Amino acid sequence: MALPWRAEEAPDPRLLVLNEPLAAELGLDAVALRGPDGVRLLVGNSPPAGTTPVAQAYAGHQFGGYVPRLGDGRALLLGELVDADGGLRDLHLKGSGRTPFARGGDGLAVVGPMLREYVVSEAMHALGIPTTRSLAVVATGRLVRRETELPGAVLARVAGSHLRVGSFQYAAATGDLDLLRRLADHAIARHHPTAADADHRYVAFFEAVIAAQASLVAGWMHVGFIHGVMNTDNMTISGETIDYGPCAFMEAFDPATVYSSIDHGGRYAYGNQPVVAEWNLARLAEALLPLFDDVREHGVAVAVESLGGFRRQYNEAWAAGMRAKLGFPALDDQATALLADDLLTLLQRDRVDLTTFFRHLGRAARGDAEPVRRLFLDLAGIDAWTERWRGLGPDPDAMERINPVYVPRNHLVEEALDAATAGDLGPLERLLDVVTRPYDERPGLERYASPAPADFGPYRTFCGT
């Protein structure tokens, strides 16, 4: 399921951004990484002695259509590191050149999309949402042809692993049951070790992945994150968010919101994300059927029963997060759902900015409801809802710990990426400082807490391939 491969030589590598706290977690010397040998390591041109970088094989459903061989077309797994907690972490490159899985692509990446992944993944980490992390982005000194010629870059990414639903689809498609079993045993040991002691270890493993994904997607929904390309090759077994391509944070609340330039039918719209996650997990179940039971019909019955737990677990995770956002750690699920459903109807009707609303709601819990009222056209509606909500005694301190002031606003991300592509890293550095401390309201940073101005226009994001 992997081929030994080497990164293409970067003609003039130059470090753009280095995540020093993450480097420390991984036991890496930030000073050394900033030096010539460290930068060459970060683009894959000087891997440590004795290591064998590989391109991984996987399959996947892309926008619902099955592709039997995808794999790391422009990526390499350099190897594993032991972090400060003793856990194994993958060090992986993106944009390091063509591999045998490139399918006609050039295998390269450009500065803008790689810095997008850096900014958004680090913001997600700061928000407490499981995610792959970004260690560094290095400009390669090579121009890459997209719509125009753009400066090339490589992202160094860190993950619990890069095992995906698509990895199991690929193993199952080989017909090699031993390979599928070994892959599952590896994933259990790496990510879900309690499944090893269960009576039916592979069913327990599948249910552990369901639980991880239910919690993850609920976390996305709470902050308005739209992944944009939830193909099965972009769903991890670990429950980490991976592949920040055409991703964005929703501003005006609307479940139909789509930002991806390639999602013409809205398959991966904000409101569809839980449904798509369940669909992807059904594809994982199909791949695992031979491990569930020797008789296919029995395996299907087991898979259907286990998959039935996804909606319950997602709903529980969503309700728990919404209780916290509303300031009620002990409110029951039914009362939470009624309050939240009525609120979301008001938010959607008046196209209210999601992040701003919840942050201002903390002020309303302290007695100042005017900032919330100013967000709405339907004043009678929001006044009635606020009176109901406040009568339940919300905790403003708890709300401010869970509702961020700052998320990566789309217009500010684009501003920072454009400047970085032109050689100015200042806006990027300021944006990173803001979004990696999302709950700390700071004077002078008001523009980072505000939605895009009207003249920003409709927003579309791109994969960068």
Solvent accessible surface area in square Angstrom, and as a share of the most:
residue,aa,sasa,rsa
1,M,70,0.31
2,A,47,0.36
3,L,72,0.36
4,P,89,0.56
5,W,103,0.36
6,R,143,0.52
7,A,15,0.11
8,E,69,0.31
9,E,101,0.45
10,A,5,0.04
11,P,86,0.54
12,D,96,0.50
13,P,36,0.23
14,R,137,0.50
15,L,32,0.16
16,L,18,0.09
17,V,18,0.11
18,L,13,0.07
19,N,11,0.06
20,E,73,0.33
21,P,95,0.60
22,L,0,0.00
23,A,0,0.00
24,A,71,0.55
25,E,66,0.30
26,L,5,0.03
27,G,69,0.66
28,L,42,0.21
29,D,86,0.45
30,A,21,0.17
31,V,124,0.71
32,A,57,0.44
33,L,8,0.04
34,R,121,0.44
35,G,22,0.21
36,P,113,0.71
37,D,112,0.58
38,G,8,0.08
39,V,11,0.06
40,R,75,0.27
41,L,29,0.14
42,L,0,0.00
43,V,2,0.01
44,G,1,0.01
45,N,12,0.06
46,S,41,0.27
47,P,26,0.16
48,P,69,0.44
49,A,108,0.84
50,G,87,0.84
51,T,56,0.33
52,T,86,0.50
53,P,6,0.04
54,V,28,0.16
55,A,0,0.00
56,Q,26,0.12
57,A,5,0.04
58,Y,18,0.07
59,A,0,0.00
60,G,0,0.00
61,H,27,0.12
62,Q,56,0.25
63,F,69,0.29
64,G,29,0.28
65,G,38,0.37
66,Y,98,0.37
67,V,41,0.24
68,P,83,0.53
69,R,118,0.43
70,L,3,0.01
71,G,7,0.06
72,D,3,0.02
73,G,18,0.17
74,R,38,0.14
75,A,8,0.07
76,L,2,0.01
77,L,25,0.13
78,L,8,0.04
79,G,26,0.25
80,E,90,0.40
81,L,43,0.21
82,V,93,0.54
83,D,19,0.10
84,A,87,0.67
85,D,141,0.73
86,G,54,0.52
87,G,29,0.28
88,L,79,0.39
89,R,38,0.14
90,D,5,0.03
91,L,12,0.06
92,H,1,0.00
93,L,0,0.00
94,K,16,0.07
95,G,3,0.03
96,S,5,0.03
97,G,2,0.02
98,R,111,0.40
99,T,5,0.03
100,P,52,0.33
101,F,5,0.02
102,A,11,0.09
103,R,156,0.57
104,G,71,0.68
105,G,34,0.33
106,D,56,0.29
107,G,5,0.05
108,L,21,0.11
109,A,1,0.01
110,V,6,0.03
111,V,4,0.02
112,G,11,0.10
113,P,27,0.17
114,M,3,0.01
115,L,0,0.00
116,R,20,0.07
117,E,1,0.01
118,Y,7,0.03
119,V,1,0.00
120,V,4,0.02
121,S,1,0.00
122,E,11,0.05
123,A,1,0.01
124,M,0,0.00
125,H,84,0.38
126,A,28,0.22
127,L,18,0.09
128,G,64,0.62
129,I,13,0.06
130,P,70,0.44
131,T,10,0.06
132,T,0,0.00
133,R,16,0.06
134,S,0,0.00
135,L,0,0.00
136,A,0,0.00
137,V,0,0.00
138,V,1,0.00
139,A,10,0.07
140,T,5,0.03
141,G,50,0.48
142,R,59,0.21
143,L,110,0.55
144,V,3,0.02
145,R,155,0.56
146,R,45,0.16
147,E,151,0.68
148,T,79,0.46
149,E,93,0.42
150,L,52,0.26
151,P,41,0.26
152,G,2,0.01
153,A,1,0.01
154,V,4,0.02
155,L,0,0.00
156,A,1,0.01
157,R,5,0.02
158,V,0,0.00
159,A,1,0.01
160,G,13,0.12
161,S,4,0.03
162,H,2,0.01
163,L,17,0.08
164,R,5,0.02
165,V,0,0.00
166,G,0,0.00
167,S,5,0.03
168,F,0,0.00
169,Q,13,0.06
170,Y,47,0.18
171,A,0,0.00
172,A,33,0.26
173,A,70,0.54
174,T,72,0.42
175,G,66,0.64
176,D,64,0.33
177,L,76,0.38
178,D,76,0.40
179,L,33,0.16
180,L,3,0.01
181,R,90,0.33
182,R,139,0.51
183,L,17,0.08
184,A,0,0.00
185,D,49,0.25
186,H,87,0.39
187,A,0,0.00
188,I,1,0.01
189,A,77,0.60
190,R,42,0.15
191,H,37,0.17
192,H,23,0.10
193,P,78,0.49
194,T,116,0.68
195,A,4,0.03
196,A,41,0.32
197,D,131,0.68
198,A,41,0.31
199,D,142,0.74
200,H,128,0.57
201,R,78,0.29
202,Y,26,0.10
203,V,23,0.13
204,A,24,0.19
205,F,0,0.00
206,F,0,0.00
207,E,75,0.34
208,A,27,0.21
209,V,0,0.00
210,I,1,0.00
211,A,41,0.32
212,A,25,0.19
213,Q,3,0.01
214,A,1,0.01
215,S,65,0.42
216,L,4,0.02
217,V,0,0.00
218,A,1,0.01
219,G,15,0.15
220,W,10,0.04
221,M,18,0.08
222,H,26,0.12
223,V,17,0.10
224,G,0,0.00
225,F,0,0.00
226,I,3,0.01
227,H,1,0.00
228,G,2,0.02
229,V,14,0.08
230,M,7,0.03
231,N,5,0.03
232,T,0,0.00
233,D,11,0.06
234,N,16,0.08
235,M,9,0.04
236,T,1,0.00
237,I,0,0.00
238,S,24,0.15
239,G,3,0.03
240,E,29,0.13
241,T,1,0.01
242,I,1,0.01
243,D,28,0.15
244,Y,3,0.01
245,G,14,0.13
246,P,1,0.00
247,C,1,0.00
248,A,5,0.04
249,F,4,0.02
250,M,2,0.01
251,E,22,0.10
252,A,26,0.20
253,F,7,0.03
254,D,32,0.16
255,P,49,0.31
256,A,72,0.56
257,T,23,0.13
258,V,30,0.17
259,Y,24,0.09
260,S,4,0.02
261,S,28,0.18
262,I,79,0.40
263,D,8,0.04
264,H,168,0.75
265,G,79,0.76
266,G,15,0.15
267,R,73,0.27
268,Y,3,0.01
269,A,5,0.04
270,Y,12,0.05
271,G,27,0.26
272,N,58,0.30
273,Q,0,0.00
274,P,18,0.11
275,V,95,0.55
276,V,10,0.06
277,A,0,0.00
278,E,26,0.12
279,W,87,0.30
280,N,2,0.01
281,L,0,0.00
282,A,19,0.14
283,R,35,0.13
284,L,0,0.00
285,A,5,0.04
286,E,87,0.39
287,A,7,0.05
288,L,0,0.00
289,L,9,0.05
290,P,61,0.38
291,L,18,0.09
292,F,19,0.08
293,D,50,0.26
294,D,146,0.76
295,V,67,0.39
296,R,157,0.57
297,E,123,0.55
298,H,104,0.47
299,G,0,0.00
300,V,60,0.35
301,A,64,0.49
302,V,47,0.27
303,A,8,0.06
304,V,101,0.58
305,E,140,0.63
306,S,9,0.06
307,L,31,0.15
308,G,54,0.51
309,G,12,0.12
310,F,3,0.01
311,R,151,0.55
312,R,135,0.49
313,Q,42,0.19
314,Y,22,0.08
315,N,88,0.45
316,E,83,0.37
317,A,27,0.21
318,W,43,0.15
319,A,8,0.07
320,A,47,0.36
321,G,16,0.15
322,M,8,0.04
323,R,40,0.15
324,A,34,0.26
325,K,9,0.04
326,L,0,0.00
327,G,2,0.02
328,F,10,0.04
329,P,107,0.67
330,A,100,0.77
331,L,31,0.15
332,D,86,0.44
333,D,71,0.37
334,Q,136,0.60
335,A,32,0.25
336,T,0,0.00
337,A,39,0.31
338,L,106,0.53
339,L,4,0.02
340,A,0,0.00
341,D,80,0.41
342,D,62,0.32
343,L,0,0.00
344,L,37,0.18
345,T,69,0.40
346,L,16,0.08
347,L,0,0.00
348,Q,81,0.36
349,R,145,0.53
350,D,24,0.12
351,R,143,0.52
352,V,4,0.02
353,D,13,0.07
354,L,7,0.03
355,T,12,0.07
356,T,19,0.11
357,F,0,0.00
358,F,4,0.02
359,R,30,0.11
360,H,43,0.19
361,L,0,0.00
362,G,1,0.01
363,R,108,0.39
364,A,0,0.00
365,A,19,0.15
366,R,130,0.47
367,G,54,0.52
368,D,63,0.33
369,A,19,0.15
370,E,76,0.34
371,P,4,0.03
372,V,0,0.00
373,R,66,0.24
374,R,165,0.60
375,L,49,0.25
376,F,12,0.05
377,L,159,0.79
378,D,41,0.21
379,L,73,0.36
380,A,80,0.62
381,G,20,0.20
382,I,0,0.00
383,D,54,0.28
384,A,59,0.46
385,W,5,0.02
386,T,9,0.05
387,E,132,0.59
388,R,110,0.40
389,W,0,0.00
390,R,97,0.35
391,G,67,0.65
392,L,92,0.46
393,G,55,0.53
394,P,14,0.09
395,D,55,0.29
396,P,27,0.17
397,D,75,0.39
398,A,22,0.17
399,M,1,0.00
400,E,51,0.23
401,R,160,0.58
402,I,73,0.37
403,N,1,0.00
404,P,6,0.04
405,V,8,0.05
406,Y,3,0.01
407,V,4,0.02
408,P,2,0.01
409,R,3,0.01
410,N,8,0.04
411,H,27,0.12
412,L,5,0.02
413,V,4,0.02
414,E,41,0.18
415,E,75,0.34
416,A,1,0.01
417,L,9,0.05
418,D,95,0.49
419,A,22,0.17
420,A,7,0.06
421,T,44,0.26
422,A,92,0.72
423,G,55,0.53
424,D,77,0.40
425,L,37,0.18
426,G,19,0.18
427,P,18,0.11
428,L,1,0.00
429,E,98,0.44
430,R,135,0.49
431,L,3,0.01
432,L,23,0.11
433,D,70,0.36
434,V,3,0.02
435,V,1,0.01
436,T,54,0.31
437,R,108,0.40
438,P,5,0.03
439,Y,57,0.22
440,D,68,0.35
441,E,118,0.53
442,R,39,0.14
443,P,128,0.80
444,G,64,0.61
445,L,35,0.17
446,E,113,0.51
447,R,122,0.44
448,Y,20,0.08
449,A,28,0.21
450,S,48,0.31
451,P,58,0.36
452,A,28,0.22
453,P,73,0.46
454,A,109,0.85
455,D,130,0.67
456,F,65,0.27
457,G,37,0.36
458,P,133,0.84
459,Y,21,0.08
460,R,123,0.45
461,T,1,0.00
462,F,120,0.50
463,C,36,0.22
464,G,13,0.13
465,T,109,0.63
